[in-house]
Amino acid sequence: MAAPQEFDPDLAISHKYPDTSHSYTERDAALYALGIGVCASNAVDSDDLKYVYHENGQNHIEVLPTYAAILAQKSFEGGINIPGLEYDRRLLLHGQQYIELYKPFPSSCNVQNKVCLAGLHDKGKAAILEYETKTYDKETGDLLCMNRMTVYLRGAGGFSKSSKPFSYSNYPTNQVSTVKIPESKPFSVFEDHTRPSQALLYRLSGDYNPLHSDPLFAKVAGFSQPILHGLCTLGFAVRAVIKCICKGDADIIKGISGRFLLHVYPGETLVTEMWLQGLRVIYRTKVKERNQAVLSGYVDLRGLTSSL
Ligand SMILES: CCCCCCCCCCCCC/C=C/C(=O)SCCNC(=O)CCNC(=O)[C@H](O)C(C)(C)COP(=O)(O)OP(=O)(O)OC[C@H]1O[C@@H](n2cnc3c(N)ncnc32)[C@H](O)[C@@H]1OP(=O)(O)O
């Protein structure tokens, strides 16, 4: 058997990832919307219906801003590959997601992704990888969105060659996803229910990691049952912001950031608290049954709706 390759973080950073292309249709966008709870408790909700149905003669269905993360994840369908880094794929967790939105998404589109490794950190007990993906409309060449996905690889740290832990990032520190939760009463609170089958529905949008569907795999990964995709929880949280702060107008969202603090089990109730600070909405999502915070972050707006 060949000896494991020694991991060289500098080599990993300089590794070039190939561009990838894919297309999506209205059906993909609607399936995604259903996967993050759209219309689940009210099939005629006026804020929700436009994401799954051509209401009132609407020509196209609308695409939710968090669909940006699905566009980026398509580049990782073969799994995460970082040259020379050995890791147990069962111990991989989604740590953070950062999204910049430049244009509303067409209801169907051919897109091209350009990917690079934007960050790599040795946390001793874990390695943290940050992948930046820029997604372009292939026909017009327009940049639609940028995602930075943070992957937390339990058990894969300890690769630093000096006593100072290896840490590299190619972006400004003010874009990190940790937020200070205000001590004041939230501006708005929204409660929503995930279903026991939520992850089984959500995975059809492209993340087929068995952590979210296979009981045995989930146990080996350290969970009593399959857990919800982090991006599904993020989708629920941003829907709460769209409903309570944007008054249904998702086009006013220009940026989204979230840090996954704890796993969610499908079927649990999500309570999202929101605080308005200028054009930034700070949010925190808790699982009601366990009274534990599972996600926190912010949503940046282009402006406020006049009804607020
Ligand atoms: C494998 C095949 C896949 C194929 C599928 C195709 C797609 C592939 C690409 C997609 C990749 C995403 C896959 C999606 C997976 C999921 O959705 S998993 C579910 C969502 N995520 C979670 O449920 C994780 C919830 N969070 C936690 O459980 C914990 O926060 C943690 C991540 C385990 C960390 O906890 P802990 O080990 O106790 O950390 P600490 O001791 O507090 O901190 C250590 C350092 O790490 C930093 N850190 C902590 N948490 C995070 C985080 N969430 N994100 C980023 N960084 C984090 C922390 O700051 C510490 O650093 P220092 O401060 O420098 O010490």
The ligand as an SDF file (V2000), in Angstrom:
LIG
                    3D

 65 67  0  0  0  0  0  0  0  0999 V2000
  -18.9160   13.8530    1.9170 C   0  0  0  0  0  0  0  0  0  0  0  0
  -19.6050   13.7510    0.6280 C   0  0  0  0  0  0  0  0  0  0  0  0
  -20.4430   14.9460    0.3890 C   0  0  0  0  0  0  0  0  0  0  0  0
  -21.0180   14.9990   -0.9790 C   0  0  0  0  0  0  0  0  0  0  0  0
  -22.0530   16.1040   -1.0350 C   0  0  0  0  0  0  0  0  0  0  0  0
  -21.7010   17.1270   -2.0680 C   0  0  0  0  0  0  0  0  0  0  0  0
  -21.5510   18.5090   -1.4470 C   0  0  0  0  0  0  0  0  0  0  0  0
  -20.2130   18.6370   -0.7790 C   0  0  0  0  0  0  0  0  0  0  0  0
  -19.9240   20.0290   -0.3760 C   0  0  0  0  0  0  0  0  0  0  0  0
  -20.8640   20.4830    0.6300 C   0  0  0  0  0  0  0  0  0  0  0  0
  -20.2160   20.6260    1.9810 C   0  0  0  0  0  0  0  0  0  0  0  0
  -21.2490   20.9080    2.9770 C   0  0  0  0  0  0  0  0  0  0  0  0
  -21.8660   19.6300    3.4520 C   0  0  0  0  0  0  0  0  0  0  0  0
  -22.9590   19.9320    4.3800 C   0  0  0  0  0  0  0  0  0  0  0  0
  -22.9700   19.3700    5.5890 C   0  0  0  0  0  0  0  0  0  0  0  0
  -23.9610   19.7940    6.5450 C   0  0  0  0  0  0  0  0  0  0  0  0
  -24.9350   20.4310    6.2270 O   0  0  0  0  0  0  0  0  0  0  0  0
  -23.6870   19.3760    8.1830 S   0  0  0  0  0  0  0  0  0  0  0  0
  -25.0320   20.1510    9.0450 C   0  0  0  0  0  0  0  0  0  0  0  0
  -24.8230   21.6000    9.3140 C   0  0  0  0  0  0  0  0  0  0  0  0
  -23.7290   21.8600   10.1990 N   0  0  0  0  0  0  0  0  0  0  0  0
  -23.7770   21.5640   11.5030 C   0  0  0  0  0  0  0  0  0  0  0  0
  -24.7470   21.0200   12.0090 O   0  0  0  0  0  0  0  0  0  0  0  0
  -22.6010   21.9660   12.3530 C   0  0  0  0  0  0  0  0  0  0  0  0
  -23.0660   22.6340   13.6170 C   0  0  0  0  0  0  0  0  0  0  0  0
  -21.9090   23.0860   14.4100 N   0  0  0  0  0  0  0  0  0  0  0  0
  -21.2640   22.3020   15.2730 C   0  0  0  0  0  0  0  0  0  0  0  0
  -21.6220   21.1590   15.4780 O   0  0  0  0  0  0  0  0  0  0  0  0
  -20.0640   22.8840   15.9650 C   0  0  0  0  0  0  0  0  0  0  0  0
  -20.1340   24.2780   15.9230 O   0  0  0  0  0  0  0  0  0  0  0  0
  -18.7080   22.4380   15.3160 C   0  0  0  0  0  0  0  0  0  0  0  0
  -18.6340   22.8230   13.8500 C   0  0  0  0  0  0  0  0  0  0  0  0
  -18.5540   20.9100   15.4820 C   0  0  0  0  0  0  0  0  0  0  0  0
  -17.5640   23.1340   16.0610 C   0  0  0  0  0  0  0  0  0  0  0  0
  -17.7240   22.8870   17.4210 O   0  0  0  0  0  0  0  0  0  0  0  0
  -16.4310   22.6540   18.3360 P   0  0  0  0  0  0  0  0  0  0  0  0
  -15.6010   21.5460   17.8200 O   0  0  0  0  0  0  0  0  0  0  0  0
  -16.9170   22.5700   19.7450 O   0  0  0  0  0  0  0  0  0  0  0  0
  -15.6430   23.9950   18.0610 O   0  0  0  0  0  0  0  0  0  0  0  0
  -14.9570   25.0070   19.0660 P   0  0  0  0  0  0  0  0  0  0  0  0
  -14.1070   24.2470   20.0280 O   0  0  0  0  0  0  0  0  0  0  0  0
  -15.9920   25.9060   19.6490 O   0  0  0  0  0  0  0  0  0  0  0  0
  -14.0670   25.8660   18.0750 O   0  0  0  0  0  0  0  0  0  0  0  0
  -12.8720   25.3380   17.4960 C   0  0  0  0  0  0  0  0  0  0  0  0
  -12.4050   26.3320   16.4580 C   0  0  0  0  0  0  0  0  0  0  0  0
  -13.2370   26.2280   15.3070 O   0  0  0  0  0  0  0  0  0  0  0  0
  -13.9090   27.4790   15.0730 C   0  0  0  0  0  0  0  0  0  0  0  0
  -15.3120   27.1480   14.7700 N   0  0  0  0  0  0  0  0  0  0  0  0
  -16.1990   26.6330   15.6340 C   0  0  0  0  0  0  0  0  0  0  0  0
  -17.3740   26.4570   15.0180 N   0  0  0  0  0  0  0  0  0  0  0  0
  -17.2280   26.8470   13.7500 C   0  0  0  0  0  0  0  0  0  0  0  0
  -18.1270   26.9140   12.6340 C   0  0  0  0  0  0  0  0  0  0  0  0
  -19.3850   26.5570   12.7180 N   0  0  0  0  0  0  0  0  0  0  0  0
  -17.6390   27.4130   11.4820 N   0  0  0  0  0  0  0  0  0  0  0  0
  -16.3630   27.8300   11.3770 C   0  0  0  0  0  0  0  0  0  0  0  0
  -15.4640   27.7870   12.4150 N   0  0  0  0  0  0  0  0  0  0  0  0
  -15.9080   27.3000   13.5720 C   0  0  0  0  0  0  0  0  0  0  0  0
  -13.8150   28.2580   16.3600 C   0  0  0  0  0  0  0  0  0  0  0  0
  -13.8390   29.6280   16.1060 O   0  0  0  0  0  0  0  0  0  0  0  0
  -12.5140   27.7700   16.9390 C   0  0  0  0  0  0  0  0  0  0  0  0
  -11.4530   28.4800   16.3450 O   0  0  0  0  0  0  0  0  0  0  0  0
  -10.5500   29.4530   17.2750 P   0  0  0  0  0  0  0  0  0  0  0  0
  -11.4980   30.4850   17.8020 O   0  0  0  0  0  0  0  0  0  0  0  0
   -9.5150   30.0130   16.3480 O   0  0  0  0  0  0  0  0  0  0  0  0
   -9.9880   28.5710   18.3430 O   0  0  0  0  0  0  0  0  0  0  0  0
  1  2  1  0
  2  3  1  0
  3  4  1  0
  4  5  1  0
  5  6  1  0
  6  7  1  0
  7  8  1  0
  8  9  1  0
  9 10  1  0
 10 11  1  0
 11 12  1  0
 12 13  1  0
 13 14  1  0
 14 15  2  0
 15 16  1  0
 16 17  2  0
 16 18  1  0
 18 19  1  0
 19 20  1  0
 20 21  1  0
 21 22  1  0
 22 23  2  0
 22 24  1  0
 24 25  1  0
 25 26  1  0
 26 27  1  0
 27 28  2  0
 27 29  1  0
 29 30  1  0
 29 31  1  0
 31 32  1  0
 31 33  1  0
 31 34  1  0
 34 35  1  0
 35 36  1  0
 36 37  2  0
 36 38  1  0
 36 39  1  0
 39 40  1  0
 40 41  2  0
 40 42  1  0
 40 43  1  0
 43 44  1  0
 44 45  1  0
 45 46  1  0
 45 60  1  0
 46 47  1  0
 47 48  1  0
 47 58  1  0
 48 49  1  0
 48 57  1  0
 49 50  2  0
 50 51  1  0
 51 52  1  0
 51 57  2  0
 52 53  1  0
 52 54  2  0
 54 55  1  0
 55 56  2  0
 56 57  1  0
 58 59  1  0
 58 60  1  0
 60 61  1  0
 61 62  1  0
 62 63  2  0
 62 64  1  0
 62 65  1  0
M  END
$$$$
